[in-house]
């Protein structure tokens, strides 16, 4: 299945002794493989991608996908929606998890309703920066 460094006495094994064969078998069994679909090429080859043994999920990166589709940042453009819809449908056909990374709760909610099950929302830096900007604006109002 996987090619990985063994490094048995590390945090993942709680620094305990492990049987190398058992560790490798279990690591292969427990590893969750997510591939990203962020280009027209990925969308065009999605059936082959999800057919690869061991692929558990496909995660759409909508912004990068929109750039590849020639519609930068137009995340609700019909071409974008059609491409992401294809990811959901192909994943459902192959019993693979469909996922998406977005910054808008309303958009994510729509994709969940369509069948997305692996959801990545915003990012740590965006949430921190947005919260800080909101607080600074509130502070400025009070002064």
Residue, then its C-alpha position, 0 to 999 in steps of 0.5 A: x500500500x504505502x511507502x513510508x518511513x518506519x520510525x517506530x519509536x515516535x509520537x505516533x506510537x507513543x514512543x513505545x515498542x512496536x512490531x514493524x510488520x503490525x505497525x505498517x499493516x495498521x498504518x496502511x489500514x488507518x491512513x485516510x487518502x484525500x486527493x485534491x481536485x483543483x484543475x480542469x484536468x482533474x475534473x476531466x480525469x475524475x473517474x480514473x482518479x477515484x478508481x485508484x485503490x486507496x483513495x478515500x476522498x476528493x477535496x475540491x479547492x474551488x478558488x484554484x479550480x476557478x482559475x483553471x476554468x478561466x473564471x478566477x474567484x467566480x465560485x458561483x459561476x455555472x462552469x464552477x458549479x458544474x465542475x463541483x457537481x461532477x465531483x459530487x456525482x462521481x464520488x457518489x458513484x464510486x462510494x468515495x467521500x466528496x469534499x470542499x474547502x470554502x470560506x462562505x458558510x452559505x455556500x458550504x451549506x449548499x454543497x453539504x445538501x448536494x452530498x459533500x461530506x468532507x468540509x474544510x471551512x476558512x483557515x486559521x489566519x483568515x479567522x484570526x484576521x477577520x476577528x481582529x479586524x472586527x474588534x478593531x472596528x468596534x474599538x474605533x467606534x467607541x473612541 
